[in-house]
Amino acid sequence: MRPSNAWLPVLRPYTPISDLSEPGFIDLLVKKYPGGKASSHLHSLQPGEALTFVVPLKGYAWTPNRHSHIYLLAGGAGITPMYQLIQGVLKNPEDRTKVTLVFGVNSKEDVVLREELDAFESQYPDRFKVVYTISSNNTATEGESHHFKQGRITESLLRSVMKSDEEGVKVFVSGPPAMEAALMGSNGWGNSGAGGILGKLGYTKDQIYKF
């Protein structure tokens, strides 16, 4: 994309949130950041204007039933690749993989796709569970306490959600740099494998994939 008054195009990777089994269109979920060149330009576009897609980026090659259980740890806009994966797993009647999503945001207003995620949990109660955690001081409203936790994605929260003794588990991480550093270590991985919180919980490097 080439924002107005820009000499060079701006390149950003985005993950569609639409069901890719339906050809002909894609939906993008893009948060507008103050001063963000790409996001501000996207939000300024009007119907009929064009946007150039350069090339598809290679992602994780999903194989149905390869893992018995996957944990998705998302922060903020990092929910988009997770949502794409959730759709693909749950909508495949041959795939029996269990999915647990931990979604960390700053406030309840930042919980995008909540209606869709809650609907998946109702439709697939034996396969999908979602936990929202709010870092601000918002208080969970009545009837929502089973969904909402207070604080960031911490070691204590993950110990209450994840079962480290499970076999065939894969952990996916997508979020802001500070969250990823806390989960995997400041350098991404420790010298002996996984670092950060996930390393403390016993997960190894080959069990973790970062979008």
RODO-2510 file (C-alpha; in nm, 4 decimals, decimal comma):
residues 211
     n   res          X          Y          Z
     1     m     0,0000     0,0000     0,0000
     2     r     0,1197     0,3539    -0,0699
     3     p    -0,0276     0,6091     0,1741
     4     s    -0,0670     0,9650     0,0494
     5     n     0,2517     1,1760     0,0572
     6     a     0,4641     0,8595     0,0891
     7     w     0,7491     0,7913    -0,1536
     8     l     0,7752     0,4223    -0,0719
     9     p     0,5008     0,1632    -0,0229
    10     v     0,4274     0,0318     0,3260
    11     l     0,4399    -0,3462     0,3689
    12     r     0,2584    -0,5214     0,6525
    13     p     0,1581    -0,8867     0,7016
    14     y    -0,2090    -0,9455     0,7805
    15     t    -0,4029    -1,2645     0,8475
    16     p    -0,7563    -1,2870     0,7049
    17     i    -1,0292    -1,3733     0,9532
    18     s    -1,2748    -1,4957     0,6899
    19     d    -1,3364    -1,8611     0,6129
    20     l    -1,0910    -1,9278     0,3309
    21     s    -1,3052    -2,2141     0,2053
    22     e    -1,5327    -1,9451     0,0607
    23     p    -1,3486    -1,8119    -0,2479
    24     g    -1,3800    -1,4628    -0,3904
    25     f    -1,3245    -1,2387    -0,0889
    26     i    -1,1314    -1,2005     0,2338
    27     d    -1,2047    -1,0129     0,5557
    28     l    -0,9239    -0,8340     0,7389
    29     l    -0,9403    -0,7205     1,1006
    30     v    -0,7010    -0,4264     1,1375
    31     k    -0,6663    -0,2131     1,4488
    32     k    -0,6072     0,1544     1,3750
    33     y    -0,3026     0,2810     1,5631
    34     p    -0,2390     0,6549     1,6134
    35     g     0,0259     0,7457     1,3579
    36     g     0,0244     0,3954     1,2107
    37     k     0,1102     0,4250     0,8420
    38     a    -0,0493     0,1010     0,7268
    39     s    -0,3486     0,0876     0,9597
    40     s    -0,4365     0,4569     0,9097
    41     h    -0,4186     0,4138     0,5337
    42     l    -0,6405     0,1055     0,5402
    43     h    -0,9002     0,2815     0,7529
    44     s    -0,8988     0,5784     0,5133
    45     l    -0,9888     0,3690     0,2068
    46     q    -1,3346     0,4064     0,0574
    47     p    -1,5428     0,1451    -0,1313
    48     g    -1,4057     0,1091    -0,4817
    49     e    -1,0467     0,1998    -0,3968
    50     a    -0,7718    -0,0560    -0,4524
    51     l    -0,5176    -0,2302    -0,2332
    52     t    -0,2270    -0,4370    -0,3657
    53     f    -0,1382    -0,7742    -0,2116
    54     v     0,2223    -0,8646    -0,2838
    55     v     0,2564    -1,2316    -0,1967
    56     p     0,1095    -1,4883     0,0427
    57     l     0,3409    -1,5696     0,3319
    58     k     0,4060    -1,9283     0,4290
    59     g     0,2527    -2,0110     0,7642
    60     y     0,2153    -2,3144     0,9864
    61     a     0,1128    -2,6219     0,7867
    62     w    -0,1802    -2,7604     0,9846
    63     t    -0,2466    -3,1340     0,9824
    64     p    -0,5796    -3,2492     1,1316
    65     n    -0,5442    -3,4658     1,4442
    66     r    -0,1658    -3,4287     1,4532
    67     h    -0,1997    -3,2793     1,8025
    68     s    -0,4452    -3,3921     2,0661
    69     h    -0,4730    -3,0438     2,2168
    70     i    -0,3511    -2,6995     2,1104
    71     y    -0,3178    -2,3945     2,3336
    72     l    -0,3479    -2,0563     2,1634
    73     l    -0,1967    -1,7632     2,3564
    74     a    -0,3008    -1,4378     2,1917
    75     g    -0,2531    -1,0734     2,2818
    76     g    -0,4353    -0,7832     2,1162
    77     a    -0,4232    -0,7960     1,7363
    78     g    -0,2479    -1,1335     1,7657
    79     i    -0,5946    -1,2890     1,7739
    80     t    -0,6225    -1,2866     1,3928
    81     p    -0,4022    -1,5904     1,3081
    82     m    -0,5513    -1,7714     1,6073
    83     y    -0,9046    -1,7106     1,4841
    84     q    -0,8142    -1,8394     1,1398
    85     l    -0,6740    -2,1576     1,2964
    86     i    -0,9738    -2,1998     1,5265
    87     q    -1,2133    -2,1845     1,2309
    88     g    -1,0153    -2,4377     1,0318
    89     v    -0,9960    -2,6873     1,3180
    90     l    -1,3517    -2,6648     1,4470
    91     k    -1,5258    -2,6544     1,1105
    92     n    -1,3517    -2,9702     0,9909
    93     p    -1,5751    -3,2624     1,0982
    94     e    -1,2786    -3,5008     1,0651
    95     d    -1,0565    -3,2994     1,3018
    96     r    -1,0966    -3,3869     1,6721
    97     t    -0,8213    -3,1602     1,8060
    98     k    -0,9127    -2,9822     2,1293
    99     v    -0,8486    -2,6063     2,1353
   100     t    -0,7985    -2,3734     2,4325
   101     l    -0,7616    -2,0003     2,3652
   102     v    -0,6207    -1,7527     2,6189
   103     f    -0,6847    -1,4013     2,4862
   104     g    -0,5193    -1,1087     2,6666
   105     v    -0,6368    -0,7515     2,6045
   106     n    -0,6161    -0,4108     2,7720
   107     s    -0,9908    -0,3655     2,8257
   108     k    -1,3215    -0,5344     2,7482
   109     e    -1,3650    -0,3012     2,4534
   110     d    -1,0572    -0,4651     2,2990
   111     v    -1,2113    -0,8121     2,3003
   112     v    -1,2716    -0,8359     1,9275
   113     l    -1,4512    -1,1365     1,7784
   114     r    -1,6014    -1,2172     2,1167
   115     e    -1,9424    -1,2997     1,9733
   116     e    -1,7862    -1,5445     1,7278
   117     l    -1,5570    -1,7022     1,9883
   118     d    -1,8363    -1,7460     2,2420
   119     a    -2,0517    -1,9015     1,9698
   120     f    -1,7775    -2,1540     1,8931
   121     e    -1,7554    -2,2422     2,2633
   122     s    -2,1318    -2,3014     2,2756
   123     q    -2,1289    -2,5028     1,9543
   124     y    -1,8215    -2,7122     2,0411
   125     p    -1,8235    -2,7375     2,4228
   126     d    -1,6109    -3,0537     2,4282
   127     r    -1,3469    -2,9174     2,1904
   128     f    -1,3135    -2,5431     2,2439
   129     k    -1,2595    -2,3271     2,5518
   130     v    -1,1832    -1,9549     2,5646
   131     v    -1,0432    -1,7500     2,8538
   132     y    -1,0244    -1,3705     2,8339
   133     t    -0,7856    -1,1810     3,0593
   134     i    -0,8093    -0,8034     3,1026
   135     s    -0,5002    -0,6081     3,2078
   136     s    -0,6927    -0,2937     3,3093
   137     n    -0,8961    -0,2653     3,6282
   138     n    -1,2241    -0,3494     3,4604
   139     t    -1,4377    -0,5764     3,6749
   140     a    -1,6055    -0,8766     3,5203
   141     t    -1,9802    -0,8265     3,5050
   142     e    -2,2250    -1,0702     3,6549
   143     g    -2,2421    -1,3935     3,4625
   144     e    -1,9069    -1,3410     3,2915
   145     s    -1,6651    -1,4395     3,5690
   146     h    -1,6056    -1,7839     3,4149
   147     h    -1,4799    -1,6104     3,1008
   148     f    -1,2909    -1,3092     3,2311
   149     k    -0,9729    -1,3066     3,4351
   150     q    -0,7909    -1,0041     3,5724
   151     g    -0,4368    -0,9178     3,4635
   152     r    -0,1993    -1,0249     3,1892
   153     i    -0,1158    -1,3729     3,0619
   154     t     0,0930    -1,4810     3,3606
   155     e     0,2506    -1,8009     3,4842
   156     s    -0,0196    -1,8501     3,7469
   157     l    -0,2971    -1,8035     3,4909
   158     l    -0,1433    -2,0530     3,2500
   159     r    -0,0860    -2,3063     3,5284
   160     s    -0,4602    -2,2947     3,5958
   161     v    -0,5476    -2,3397     3,2283
   162     m    -0,2776    -2,5608     3,0755
   163     k    -0,1961    -2,9215     3,1613
   164     s     0,1782    -2,9624     3,1102
   165     d     0,1645    -3,3425     3,1435
   166     e    -0,0524    -3,3836     2,8340
   167     e     0,0890    -3,5664     2,5351
   168     g     0,0638    -3,4442     2,1764
   169     v     0,0296    -3,0783     2,2757
   170     k     0,1226    -2,7754     2,0644
   171     v     0,1347    -2,4133     2,1875
   172     f     0,0844    -2,1206     1,9498
   173     v     0,1850    -1,7660     2,0491
   174     s     0,0895    -1,4380     1,8826
   175     g     0,0933    -1,0956     2,0404
   176     p     0,2942    -0,7830     2,1164
   177     p     0,6724    -0,8197     2,1688
   178     a     0,6521    -0,7782     2,5475
   179     m     0,4013    -1,0613     2,5777
   180     e     0,6023    -1,2914     2,3522
   181     a     0,9220    -1,2150     2,5483
   182     a     0,7478    -1,2987     2,8775
   183     l     0,6165    -1,6264     2,7402
   184     m     0,9294    -1,7442     2,5554
   185     g     1,2187    -1,5443     2,7041
   186     s     1,3751    -1,2185     2,5909
   187     n     1,5671    -1,3920     2,3109
   188     g     1,2744    -1,6048     2,2025
   189     w     1,4226    -1,9247     2,3443
   190     g     1,6418    -2,0240     2,6327
   191     n     1,9760    -2,1987     2,5781
   192     s     1,8270    -2,5359     2,6627
   193     g     1,4998    -2,4994     2,4750
   194     a     1,1935    -2,2948     2,5546
   195     g     1,2503    -1,9958     2,7804
   196     g     1,0205    -1,7607     2,9696
   197     i     0,6968    -1,8708     3,1297
   198     l     0,6418    -2,1589     2,8889
   199     g     0,9851    -2,2966     2,9701
   200     k     0,9007    -2,2851     3,3412
   201     l     0,5835    -2,4775     3,2690
   202     g     0,7843    -2,7537     3,1060
   203     y     0,7175    -2,6892     2,7386
   204     t     1,0025    -2,7487     2,4962
   205     k     1,1035    -2,5469     2,1931
   206     d     0,9551    -2,7918     1,9450
   207     q     0,6166    -2,7704     2,1177
   208     i     0,5870    -2,3948     2,0572
   209     y     0,5159    -2,2020     1,7392
   210     k     0,5201    -1,8212     1,7176
   211     f     0,3139    -1,6567     1,4449
***
